[in-house]
Amino acid sequence: MLLKDKVALITGGGNGIGRATVLRFLEEGAKVATVDLDEAGLEETRKEAEQAGGAALSESKGQILTVTANVTKREDVQRVVDSVVKEYGRLDILINNAGITRDALTTRIKDGEVKFMSDEQWDVVINVNLKGTWLCSQIASVEMIKQKYGRIVNTASVAAIGHIGQANYAASKAGVIGLTQTLALEWARFNIAVNCIAPGGTKTRMTAAIPENIMAGLLEKIPLKRMAEPSEIAAVHAFLASDQASFITGQVIFVDGGQTVGA
């Protein structure tokens, strides 16, 4: 097991990639805490973990703690980290997965421009995707610095290189990449590795709402001609969080079916 007895905090664990990552980490032997604003989603994640055979929650395979919290609120994040340390005694891994979109697309793709984006759309996406990643990393690092060990994996996106109608999302994810590289430099002396994955199109609740004609265009840009399964993204999270990736830090791994190669 890649993560036997490690303690991991995974944000956005109520659905999609976050839920898949929770399940993968439990399978790999980690003790997992996950946070989300979606209380019902968290409960569904817990049920799926239990249905995975019970072994996922046994002493040999790991444990799970679910906490409802807002990653943009310092007091919430501090409460979550305190709860994890109280429950498990330490914090080894942070997976910053929580993220949202608020697109400025209109009925015509050429009209999906930044001029149609509202202040609210901009602010909420930057807050969750970028500020949330920074806050969680900053507060989790206190425990990691104490123990001179940590693994942080942030989540960017192929949109970080630009995507029509998603100026807010693209900016937030490009910011996550810059933050990742800076934290990797600052915290290397504490044996904290900080990396980032940049998923391409993935089958999640977020992408399920994409109109069929737009989805067809997206698939055409992916050399593998399909969307990723959340479990495929979770597998990369697990590798980067493990000691098998002990000499990797400050890197961005594009998990996109070859999309950025052909761009």
WOSUL-V157044 format. One record per residue. SS is DSSP state (helix for helix, strand for strand, loop for the rest). PHI is phi in degrees with one decimal (999 if undefined). PSI is psi as a letter, one per 40 degrees, with the letter a starting at -180 (none if undefined). Layout:
# WOSUL-V157044
ss->[SS	SS]
phi->[PHI	PHI]
psi->[PSI	PSI]
This chain:
# WOSUL-V157044
ss->[loop	loop	loop	loop	loop	loop	strand	strand	strand	strand	strand	loop	loop	loop	loop	helix	helix	helix	helix	helix	helix	helix	helix	helix	helix	helix	helix	loop	loop	loop	strand	strand	strand	strand	strand	strand	loop	loop	helix	helix	helix	helix	helix	helix	helix	helix	helix	helix	helix	helix	helix	loop	loop	loop	helix	helix	helix	loop	loop	loop	loop	loop	strand	strand	strand	strand	strand	strand	loop	loop	loop	loop	loop	helix	helix	helix	helix	helix	helix	helix	helix	helix	helix	helix	helix	helix	helix	helix	loop	loop	loop	loop	strand	strand	strand	strand	loop	loop	loop	loop	loop	loop	loop	loop	loop	loop	loop	loop	helix	helix	helix	loop	loop	helix	helix	helix	loop	loop	helix	helix	helix	helix	helix	helix	helix	helix	helix	helix	helix	helix	helix	helix	helix	helix	helix	helix	helix	helix	helix	helix	helix	helix	helix	helix	helix	helix	helix	loop	loop	strand	strand	strand	strand	strand	strand	loop	loop	helix	helix	helix	helix	loop	loop	loop	loop	loop	helix	helix	helix	helix	helix	helix	helix	helix	helix	helix	helix	helix	helix	helix	helix	helix	helix	helix	helix	helix	helix	helix	helix	helix	loop	strand	strand	strand	strand	strand	strand	strand	strand	loop	loop	strand	loop	loop	helix	helix	helix	helix	loop	loop	loop	helix	helix	helix	helix	helix	helix	helix	helix	helix	loop	loop	loop	loop	loop	loop	loop	strand	loop	helix	helix	helix	helix	helix	helix	helix	helix	helix	helix	helix	helix	loop	helix	helix	helix	loop	loop	loop	loop	loop	loop	strand	strand	strand	strand	loop	loop	loop	helix	helix	helix	helix	loop]
phi->[999	-66.2	-123.9	-54.1	68.9	-77.7	-107.7	-123.3	-110.6	-119.2	-89.2	67.8	-84.5	-81.0	-169.9	53.0	-62.2	-61.2	-63.4	-60.9	-71.0	-57.2	-63.6	-65.7	-66.4	-62.9	-61.6	-85.9	93.9	-79.9	-92.9	-116.8	-116.5	-133.6	-127.0	-163.6	-81.7	-85.5	-62.7	-64.9	-63.5	-62.4	-65.5	-66.1	-61.2	-61.3	-62.7	-64.2	-63.3	-67.7	-74.3	-69.7	123.1	77.4	-61.2	-62.6	-111.9	-76.1	-60.1	-77.4	-105.5	129.1	-137.0	-135.4	-126.8	-109.2	-137.1	-85.4	-163.1	-108.1	-69.4	-90.1	-106.8	-55.8	-66.2	-67.6	-64.0	-62.3	-62.1	-65.0	-62.3	-60.4	-65.6	-63.7	-66.2	-64.9	-74.0	-114.8	89.2	-166.7	-143.4	-100.2	-133.4	-124.9	-110.2	-86.2	-109.6	-56.9	-165.7	-138.6	-125.1	-144.1	-79.1	-106.0	-72.2	-114.6	-67.3	-110.8	-58.3	-69.9	-92.6	-79.8	-120.9	-60.2	-65.7	-94.1	-86.6	-88.7	-58.4	-63.9	-61.5	-65.1	-63.3	-68.0	-70.5	-62.2	-62.8	-70.7	-74.4	-102.5	-62.8	-60.3	-63.7	-63.9	-60.5	-62.3	-64.7	-60.1	-74.6	-66.1	-63.0	-58.3	-70.2	-67.1	-64.1	-57.5	-94.1	55.2	-162.9	-174.3	-133.3	-120.2	-122.9	-94.6	-122.8	-100.4	-174.0	-61.5	-65.0	-60.8	-91.3	117.1	-156.6	-58.1	85.4	-126.9	-57.9	-66.3	-65.1	-60.9	-64.5	-64.6	-75.3	-64.6	-63.6	-61.7	-64.0	-62.4	-63.8	-55.9	-67.6	-69.0	-63.8	-60.4	-69.3	-70.9	-106.8	-58.7	-67.1	-102.0	61.5	-109.7	-92.9	-125.1	-130.3	-147.2	-108.1	-124.0	-68.8	-93.5	-59.9	-132.4	-72.8	-135.7	-60.3	-65.3	-84.2	-63.6	-86.1	-70.4	-57.2	-58.2	-67.8	-71.5	-60.8	-60.3	-66.8	-65.7	-63.7	-63.3	-83.6	-100.4	-54.1	-77.4	59.9	-158.3	-84.8	-76.6	-81.5	-52.7	-63.9	-72.0	-73.8	-60.7	-62.9	-72.5	-55.5	-63.3	-62.1	-66.1	-82.9	-92.0	-74.7	-67.7	-105.8	-64.0	-108.5	-111.7	-154.5	75.8	-104.6	-116.7	-103.7	-82.8	-112.0	-137.0	63.3	91.2	-58.4	-74.4	-68.8	-87.2	-71.3]
psi->[h	d	f	h	e	i	h	h	h	h	i	f	e	e	i	b	d	d	d	d	d	d	d	d	d	d	d	e	e	i	h	h	h	i	i	i	e	g	d	d	d	d	d	d	d	d	d	d	d	d	e	e	e	d	d	d	e	i	d	d	e	i	i	h	h	h	h	h	i	h	e	e	h	d	d	d	d	d	d	d	d	d	d	d	d	d	d	e	e	i	h	d	h	h	h	g	d	h	i	i	i	g	i	f	i	a	d	h	d	e	e	g	i	d	e	e	h	i	d	d	d	d	d	d	d	d	d	d	d	d	d	d	d	d	d	d	d	d	d	d	d	d	d	d	d	d	e	f	h	i	h	h	h	i	h	b	i	d	e	d	e	h	h	h	e	f	d	d	d	d	d	d	d	d	d	d	d	d	d	d	d	d	d	d	d	d	e	d	e	e	f	h	h	h	i	h	i	g	i	a	h	i	g	i	d	d	e	d	e	h	i	d	d	d	d	d	d	d	d	d	e	h	d	e	f	i	i	i	i	d	d	d	d	d	d	d	d	d	d	d	e	i	e	e	f	d	e	h	i	e	i	h	h	h	g	e	f	e	d	d	d	e	none]
